[in-house]
Structure formats: structure tokens, C-alpha cells
Amino acid sequence: MLSFIKNHPFRIKAFFNSSLVITHAVKSEELMNKIPSCVQLDTFKDKWGFIAVAVVQTKHLRPAIFPQSCGMNFLLIGYRMFVTYQTSYGKRLRGLYILRSETDKTLMQLVGNFFTHYNYSKTDIILTEDVEKISISSNKSEIDITLLKTPDARLPQNSPFESWKEARKFEGPLPFTFYVNQDEREVLIVEGVRQNWTPAPLEIGHCKIGFIEKMNLQTIVPANAFVIKNISYHWKKGVIDKCSQ
């Protein structure tokens, strides 16, 4: 019964005031052993894999049948890896594999860990914004990020992308999120549906992320940063698929 409850058994609705995503590129061979065998690393030029860190201002998160007034408001930090999954019925899906999730609200931590496999923990998050920049900080999570809101935003110096058009292919979040039950060889597929999705590029001024640093990756470099604002979002009921890999 508990497994069923954690498998995203009903539709969820929310509104994102903003979703900030900072993506790091890592040589693909370093990431291969950090994902389960049922999913494959989504790579760029067969050389780079990617880890996305999303900071999301979320409002009115609730089961879709509940009124907006019943929803929760919170900040979320999500650590995700870009992957693909080949379904048992032959369809290839691009999506994100969950590494870790953090929130500034205890209630969201409890509810999130009861109804999902997203591995929520409680942290402190401070997000501030003015006309020139967006800043995110957390003492507990060892985060110190400054993103510049410049109309001619530049990609990071060592980014594997040569243009923002290339970078947008790995800006996340992607439509699908995956959780893998290794013992049962099953993949939980959760599809997100969004409206008015227009990401704006940001220039990375400073970026320290404790979780990323503790992964001890040797080839990691900042790749891009985007912001999306005022998004209606909902997640479909989760679907279990038998892993064929």
C-alpha cells in the first residue's frame, strides 16, 4: 500500500512564480555509474552529460481535485540528471532522474516523502531579486549563487554549448521524471504538462552548490542558466513500466 501511495497515484497541480535552472556539464564517463541501468545518460555530442539544479518558487501545490486554497507554498531545490528511457512499448522518452530534493517547509518535506520517491530534506533557502540580478543562498545546503539579468547574457566560459539555441536543449525541466525501482526492475514515469514555457537566459556570475561539489566530479563545468516565470503546471498520474534494459 505504501509503495502505491508513493508512486504518484493522482494528478497534481501547481503554479510556479519562477523556476531557475542552472545546468552543469560533466564528461559522460563520470556520470555513467551514478544512474541505474534502466535509464541511459542523455548526452551532448556523445561526450557530455548534465546535472540540473532547479530553484522553484511554488504556489498552490495540491491534488488536482482540491481547490487552490488547499495548496502549499514553498521553495524547492531539485537536483536532477538528464536521462532517456526506452519504454517496454518501444518509445524513447527524455527526462530527468531524481538525485535529491530540498525544501524550506517542513510540511512539504513530510508530504513529499509520503507521496513521492523524490527524497526531500529540509533546508534554509533565501532567494532575492532586483533589476540586475537574482541571488540564491543556503547555509545548510552550502549554496551561493548569483545570476545576472543582462539582455546580452553570455554562456559560461567553458560551457560545451556554442549558442543559447544549443543550450536550450538542456535547460530543464523536461516533460518526464523517472524513478527506478531496481529490485522490481520497474520505472515510475511522471509526465509534467506546462503552459507559457518561455525560458530566458541568465549569465552566471557566481555559483557554489554544496551537493554538486560533494559529488567529487573531476570534469564538471557550468553550462547554462535559465529562468521561467508565471507558469501553470500539472503532473499526470504516475505510470509504472517494466524495465526492458
C-alpha positions as CSV (number, residue, x, y, z in Angstrom):
1,M,0.0,0.0,0.0
2,L,2.8,2.4,0.9
3,S,4.5,1.7,-2.4
4,F,1.3,2.6,-4.3
5,I,0.9,5.9,-2.4
6,K,4.5,6.9,-3.2
7,N,4.0,6.2,-6.9
8,H,2.3,9.5,-7.7
9,P,-1.2,7.9,-7.7
10,F,-3.1,11.1,-8.7
11,R,-2.8,14.3,-10.7
12,I,-1.0,17.3,-9.0
13,K,-1.4,20.9,-9.9
14,A,0.8,23.9,-9.0
15,F,1.8,27.4,-10.1
16,F,5.5,28.4,-10.5
17,N,6.2,32.1,-9.7
18,S,9.6,31.3,-11.1
19,S,11.8,28.4,-12.0
20,L,15.6,29.0,-12.1
21,V,17.7,26.2,-13.6
22,I,21.5,26.1,-13.5
23,T,22.9,23.2,-15.5
24,H,26.4,21.7,-15.2
25,A,28.1,19.6,-17.8
26,V,30.2,16.6,-16.8
27,K,32.2,14.2,-19.1
28,S,29.7,11.4,-19.7
29,E,32.0,8.6,-18.4
30,E,32.0,10.2,-14.9
31,L,28.2,10.0,-14.7
32,M,27.5,6.5,-16.1
33,N,27.8,4.9,-12.7
34,K,25.5,7.4,-11.0
35,I,22.3,6.3,-12.7
36,P,20.5,2.9,-12.6
37,S,20.8,0.6,-15.6
38,C,17.2,1.0,-16.6
39,V,17.8,4.6,-17.8
40,Q,20.5,6.0,-20.1
41,L,22.5,9.2,-19.9
42,D,21.2,11.9,-22.2
43,T,24.4,13.2,-23.8
44,F,25.5,16.1,-25.9
45,K,27.9,15.2,-28.8
46,D,28.3,11.8,-27.1
47,K,30.7,13.5,-24.7
48,W,28.8,15.5,-22.1
49,G,26.2,14.5,-19.5
50,F,24.3,17.1,-17.5
51,I,23.1,17.8,-13.9
52,A,20.4,20.4,-13.4
53,V,19.8,22.3,-10.2
54,A,16.4,23.9,-10.2
55,V,15.2,26.5,-7.6
56,V,11.5,26.8,-7.9
57,Q,9.1,29.2,-6.2
58,T,6.0,27.0,-6.0
59,K,2.4,28.1,-5.1
60,H,-0.8,26.2,-4.5
61,L,0.7,22.7,-4.9
62,R,-2.2,20.2,-4.3
63,P,-4.0,17.2,-5.7
64,A,-5.8,18.3,-8.9
65,I,-9.3,17.6,-7.4
66,F,-8.6,20.0,-4.5
67,P,-9.3,23.8,-4.7
68,Q,-6.4,26.2,-5.0
69,S,-6.9,27.3,-1.3
70,C,-5.8,23.9,-0.1
71,G,-2.4,24.1,-1.9
72,M,1.1,24.5,-0.3
73,N,3.5,27.4,-1.0
74,F,7.2,26.7,-0.7
75,L,10.7,26.9,-2.2
76,L,12.2,23.8,-3.8
77,I,15.7,23.0,-4.8
78,G,15.8,20.0,-7.1
79,Y,18.9,18.1,-8.2
80,R,18.3,16.1,-11.4
81,M,20.3,14.3,-14.1
82,F,19.3,14.4,-17.8
83,V,18.5,10.9,-18.9
84,T,16.5,8.9,-21.5
85,Y,14.3,5.9,-21.0
86,Q,13.3,3.3,-23.6
87,T,9.8,2.0,-22.6
88,S,8.7,-1.6,-22.8
89,Y,6.4,-0.5,-25.7
90,G,9.3,1.0,-27.7
91,K,9.0,4.7,-27.1
92,R,12.1,6.8,-26.2
93,L,11.4,9.4,-23.5
94,R,13.7,12.3,-22.5
95,G,13.5,13.3,-18.9
96,L,15.1,13.8,-15.5
97,Y,16.4,11.3,-12.9
98,I,15.9,12.4,-9.3
99,L,19.1,12.8,-7.3
100,R,17.8,14.8,-4.3
101,S,15.1,17.4,-3.4
102,E,15.2,20.1,-0.8
103,T,12.5,22.5,0.5
104,D,12.2,25.3,3.0
105,K,8.9,23.9,4.6
106,T,8.7,21.0,7.0
107,L,5.2,20.2,5.8
108,M,6.4,19.9,2.2
109,Q,9.2,17.6,3.3
110,L,6.8,15.3,5.1
111,V,4.1,15.3,2.4
112,G,6.7,15.0,-0.4
113,N,8.3,12.0,1.2
114,F,5.0,10.3,1.8
115,F,3.6,10.7,-1.7
116,T,6.8,10.5,-3.8
117,H,10.2,9.0,-4.1
118,Y,11.8,12.4,-4.5
119,N,14.0,12.2,-1.4
120,Y,13.0,15.5,0.3
121,S,15.0,17.1,3.1
122,K,14.5,20.4,4.9
123,T,16.9,23.3,4.3
124,D,17.1,27.1,4.5
125,I,16.7,28.9,1.2
126,I,16.9,32.7,0.6
127,L,16.0,34.0,-2.9
128,T,16.2,37.7,-3.7
129,E,15.8,39.5,-6.9
130,D,16.3,43.1,-8.2
131,V,16.5,44.6,-11.7
132,E,20.1,43.4,-12.2
133,K,20.5,40.0,-10.6
134,I,18.9,37.0,-8.8
135,S,20.7,35.6,-5.7
136,I,20.1,32.3,-4.0
137,S,21.8,31.3,-0.8
138,S,21.5,28.5,1.8
139,N,23.8,27.9,4.8
140,K,22.7,24.3,5.3
141,S,23.0,23.3,1.7
142,E,26.1,25.4,1.1
143,I,24.6,27.4,-1.8
144,D,25.8,30.8,-3.0
145,I,24.5,31.6,-6.5
146,T,24.4,35.0,-8.4
147,L,22.7,35.1,-11.7
148,L,22.9,38.3,-13.9
149,K,19.8,39.6,-15.7
150,T,21.5,41.0,-18.7
151,P,20.0,41.3,-22.2
152,D,23.2,40.1,-23.8
153,A,23.8,37.2,-21.3
154,R,26.9,35.2,-22.1
155,L,27.3,31.4,-21.7
156,P,29.9,30.3,-19.1
157,Q,33.4,30.4,-20.5
158,N,33.9,26.6,-20.5
159,S,30.4,25.6,-21.5
160,P,30.2,22.8,-24.1
161,F,27.5,24.8,-25.9
162,E,28.4,27.3,-28.6
163,S,25.0,29.1,-28.6
164,W,21.9,29.6,-26.5
165,K,20.0,27.6,-29.1
166,E,22.1,24.6,-28.3
167,A,22.0,25.3,-24.6
168,R,18.2,25.3,-24.5
169,K,18.1,21.6,-25.4
170,F,19.4,21.0,-21.9
171,E,17.7,23.7,-19.8
172,G,15.1,21.6,-18.0
173,P,12.8,20.7,-16.5
174,L,11.9,18.2,-19.2
175,P,8.4,16.7,-19.6
176,F,9.2,13.4,-17.9
177,T,10.6,12.5,-14.5
178,F,11.8,8.9,-13.7
179,Y,12.2,6.9,-10.5
180,V,13.7,3.4,-10.8
181,N,12.8,0.5,-8.5
182,Q,15.9,-1.6,-9.0
183,D,14.6,-4.7,-7.1
184,E,11.5,-4.9,-9.2
185,R,13.1,-3.7,-12.4
186,E,10.3,-1.1,-12.7
187,V,10.4,2.6,-13.8
188,L,7.9,5.1,-12.5
189,I,7.2,7.7,-15.2
190,V,5.6,11.0,-14.2
191,E,4.7,13.4,-17.0
192,G,4.5,17.1,-16.4
193,V,2.3,19.4,-18.5
194,R,3.1,23.1,-18.7
195,Q,1.9,26.3,-20.3
196,N,3.6,29.5,-21.5
197,W,7.0,28.0,-21.3
198,T,9.4,30.7,-22.4
199,P,12.9,30.4,-20.8
200,A,15.1,33.5,-20.6
201,P,18.9,33.0,-20.5
202,L,20.8,34.3,-17.4
203,E,24.5,34.9,-17.0
204,I,26.2,33.0,-14.2
205,G,28.1,35.5,-12.0
206,H,28.9,33.1,-9.1
207,C,27.9,29.5,-8.5
208,K,28.7,27.4,-5.4
209,I,26.5,24.4,-4.8
210,G,27.4,22.1,-2.0
211,F,25.6,19.0,-3.3
212,I,27.4,19.3,-6.7
213,E,30.8,19.8,-5.0
214,K,30.4,16.8,-2.8
215,M,29.9,14.5,-5.8
216,N,33.7,14.9,-6.4
217,L,33.4,15.1,-10.2
218,Q,36.6,15.9,-12.0
219,T,35.3,17.4,-15.2
220,I,32.3,19.4,-14.1
221,V,31.7,22.9,-15.6
222,P,28.8,25.3,-15.5
223,A,26.9,25.0,-18.9
224,N,23.9,27.4,-18.8
225,A,21.3,29.1,-16.7
226,F,17.7,30.0,-17.5
227,V,14.6,31.5,-15.7
228,I,11.0,30.8,-16.5
229,K,8.2,32.8,-14.7
230,N,4.5,32.6,-14.0
231,I,3.9,29.0,-15.2
232,S,0.7,26.9,-14.6
233,Y,1.9,23.3,-14.2
234,H,0.4,19.9,-13.5
235,W,1.7,16.4,-13.3
236,K,-0.2,13.4,-14.6
237,K,-0.8,10.3,-12.5
238,G,2.4,8.2,-12.4
239,V,2.7,5.2,-14.8
240,I,4.7,2.0,-13.9
241,D,6.7,0.4,-16.8
242,K,8.7,-2.8,-16.7
243,C,12.3,-2.1,-17.5
244,S,13.4,-3.9,-20.6
245,Q,17.1,-3.0,-20.4
